[in-house]
């Protein structure tokens, strides 16, 4: 009985009490996350490439 009440109350809350964002807001948020992820990945890749070149140069000295 408790599980049934939980499911019914959860369904009611999701349908009637939750404020869902507009589709355009979700699209803008998704684009923002994709652009930020791309910038972050390029930055981390550049740092990694820089360290790789520095370490290769350093090991070639010996």
Secondary structure, DSSP 8 states (H G I E B T S, - for coil): -HHHHHHHHHHHHHHHT-----HHHHHHHHHHHHHHHHHHHHHHHHHHHHHHHHHHHHHHT-
